[in-house]
Amino acid sequence: MIRRLGAPPQQGKTYQIRAGAYAILPIDRRFLLTAQIGNEIDIQLPGGGIDPGESPLQALHREVIEETGWKIATPRRMGAFRRFVFMPEYDLWAEKLCHIYLAHPVRQLSPPTEPLHQTMILDAQDAIQHLGNDGDRLFLQRYASMA
């Protein structure tokens, strides 16, 4: 069973499973993150949904480039968690199945191409404090405590 982090599912809502791949990206004792700009700023591990026909690793590479503009190398799976959220951009109640990887940023190819995303580089303490969900925080805390 994959551990749930964050709020439990709300009664009366139907959730669609949405798998995604996300990366912890260390750069010289700091971390490459993405900030999704909307009504609020949501700081996240870069990554996102796995499209039909895509493997988790294909999705990871695509999503990191879209959200940060960076190319990555040597991804290694660290684990997974699930969380229940409403995704307003899709008008969807989702059970997000989040696969977390550790990868190495190689170089920045471009600015983010994903609308309303900005690249951020924060130290571990600031990143952990500002990440927008419990699962991202847990995995980054675990990694930072071992590094």
N, C-alpha and C positions, 0 to 999 in steps of 0.2 A: 504494500500500500504506500502510495506517495503522500507525504506529509502535507497537510493543509496549513497555510500560513495566512494570517489576516482574518478578515471577517468571515463568519460562517455563511452558507447560502441563505438567502431570504426566503421565507415561506411564501408559496404561491407564485414564485418565479420559475420559469423553465430555462435552464442553462444549457448552452451548446458548448461542447468541448472544443477548445481552441489551443492547439499545441504551438509552442514557440521555442526559439533558441536564443539565448542571451549570453553575453560574454563579460567576464572580468578581464580588463585590459590594463595590465600594469605598465607604467612608463616611469622609470627612475623613481621608485617609491611613491609615485602618485598614480592616479587612475583616470583613464579615458572614459568619459561618460557622455550621455546625451541628455539634453534638457528639451522636453516637449513643451512648447509655449502655446498656451490657450488662455482660458479664463484664469488659470493658475499655472505656475511653472511646476512641472513634474520631472524631477531628476531621476534617471533610470540607467540601469545597465543597458548598453546598446544591444539591440536585437529585436525580434518580433516574430510574427506568425509564420508558420511553415505552410507554404502554398501547396496545392495539390500537385503531386508528381515530384516534389522536392524532398531531398533528405534533410535532416536537421542541420548537417554541416553546410549544405548548399544554402539553406535559409540563413544560417549564421553569417556566412561570408557576404551574402547579398544585403542583409539587413544592416550589418555594421557599416558597409560602404554607404548605403542610403542614409543612415542616421548620423554618421560621423565624417564620411569621406575617406576613412582610413582602410587600407588593406591590412589583413591580419594573416598570421601564420601559426602553425602547430597547435591548433585547438585540441584541448583535452577535456573530456566530460568530467564534471565535478559532482553532479547529482541533479536532482529535480525537486520541485515543489509545485503545489497547485494553489490557486486562489480564485475566489469567486468575486467577479466585478461586473459592473455595467460598462460597456464600451460605447460611448456616445457616437463616435465616428462611424460605427457600424449599426447603431441602434440595436445592440445585442447584449443580452445577459450571458456572460461567458464563464465557464470553468476553465481557467487558463492553466494549462499543463506546461510549466516553464522548465526547460532543460538548460542547465547552467554549465558553461564551458570556461576554461581558462585559456586565453590565447595571447599572442604577442603582436602588438601593433608594429607593422613594418614601416609604413610611410603613409603620409596623407596624400591622396590622389586628387582630392577636390574638396570644396565645402560640402556640407550635407546636401543631398538632393531631396530628402524627405521633407515635405512642407512642414513648417513650424517646428523644426528641430535645430538645435544649436549644440556644437561640441563643447565640452567642458573638460578640464583636467584639474582634479582636486586631490589633495592628500587624503590618506585613509580616514583620518578622523572626520574631516569635513564631508567626505563622500558618504561615510556611514551615517552621519548625522542628517544629511539632506536627501538621501535616497528615498523615493516615494512609496516603497512598499517593503513589508517585513521580510519577504523572501530574498530580495536583492540585498538588504542589509545583513541578513544572516549569513549568506554565502560570502559576502565581502568581508565581514568580521572574521569568519573562519579562515579565509585565505590570509588576511592581514595578520592574524595572530600567529600564523605559521611562517610567515615570510621574514 
